[in-house]
Amino acid sequence: SFPTRRSSDLPKSSVAFKSVKLKGKTVHANATVKPKPTAAGGTVKLLVLKAKNGAKAQFNQKAKATLKKGKTKVSLKSKLNGVGRYVVELKYQSKGSGTSYTTTRSVTIKSS
């Protein structure tokens, strides 16, 4: 008895991680978007959540990139503060195609 999803309900665009790497305290995220943007101005945002307190869990924007027409690859990086486990996600917004998200990835900064 679940409502069925029509293809019109699904986002017309998608974003997917190619890689997520941690160098020191800086997270590097490489991704691709589909389909190729037909107009400039689509944005990809790097969202980060510090996974220590579930009661105040909230993704915060750490970096943003604007896509040019026809470009599908994007690279974002951001410095993370403090030791701990972080959950990383990308949000892609394009004109006329709605909003889409990646699956989450996690990185851990260990104490030195």
C-alpha positions in Angstrom: 0.0 0.0 0.0 3.0 2.3 -0.6 2.4 5.1 -3.2 4.1 4.3 -6.5 6.7 6.7 -7.8 6.2 8.1 -11.2 9.2 9.0 -13.3 8.1 12.6 -13.1 8.7 12.4 -9.2 12.3 11.5 -9.6 15.1 14.1 -10.0 16.0 14.7 -13.6 19.7 15.0 -12.6 22.1 13.1 -10.5 25.4 13.5 -8.7 27.8 10.6 -7.7 31.1 10.4 -5.8 34.2 9.4 -7.8 36.4 9.5 -4.7 36.5 10.9 -1.2 40.0 11.3 0.3 41.3 12.7 3.5 44.7 14.4 3.5 45.6 15.6 7.0 42.5 17.5 8.0 41.4 18.3 4.5 38.7 16.3 2.8 38.8 16.1 -1.0 35.7 15.0 -2.9 35.6 14.3 -6.7 32.3 13.8 -8.3 30.4 13.7 -11.6 27.0 15.0 -12.5 24.5 13.7 -15.1 23.3 14.7 -17.6 25.6 17.4 -18.9 24.4 20.8 -17.9 22.8 22.6 -20.9 23.2 25.9 -19.2 25.7 27.3 -16.8 24.9 27.9 -13.1 24.2 24.5 -11.6 25.8 24.2 -8.2 27.4 21.3 -6.3 27.7 21.7 -2.5 29.8 19.7 -0.1 27.8 19.0 3.0 29.6 17.7 6.2 28.2 16.4 9.5 30.3 15.7 12.5 29.0 12.4 13.8 29.4 12.8 17.5 26.1 14.2 18.9 23.0 12.7 17.3 20.7 15.2 19.0 22.3 18.1 17.2 23.1 16.3 13.9 22.9 18.6 11.0 24.7 18.8 7.7 26.6 22.1 7.1 27.8 23.4 3.8 31.6 23.5 3.7 32.3 24.2 0.0 30.5 25.1 -3.2 31.3 24.8 -6.9 29.4 26.3 -9.9 29.3 24.2 -13.0 29.9 25.6 -16.5 27.9 24.6 -19.5 28.8 21.0 -20.6 31.0 20.2 -17.6 30.3 17.1 -15.7 33.3 16.7 -13.3 33.6 18.7 -10.1 36.2 18.7 -7.3 35.6 20.2 -3.9 37.8 20.4 -0.8 37.4 21.7 2.8 39.3 21.7 6.0 37.7 19.8 8.9 38.1 20.9 12.5 39.0 18.5 15.2 39.4 14.8 15.7 36.4 12.6 15.0 34.2 10.9 12.4 32.6 13.0 9.7 29.9 12.1 7.3 30.2 13.7 3.8 27.5 14.2 1.2 27.1 16.2 -2.1 24.0 18.2 -3.1 23.5 19.1 -6.8 21.1 21.8 -7.9 20.6 22.6 -11.5 18.2 25.0 -13.2 15.1 23.1 -14.3 16.3 19.7 -13.0 15.6 19.9 -9.3 17.9 18.8 -6.5 19.8 15.5 -6.1 22.1 14.0 -3.4 24.8 11.5 -3.3 24.9 8.6 -0.9 26.9 9.4 2.2 30.5 8.6 2.8 32.5 8.9 6.1 36.0 9.9 6.9 37.8 9.8 10.3 40.4 12.2 11.6 42.5 10.4 14.2 44.4 12.0 17.0 48.1 12.3 16.3 
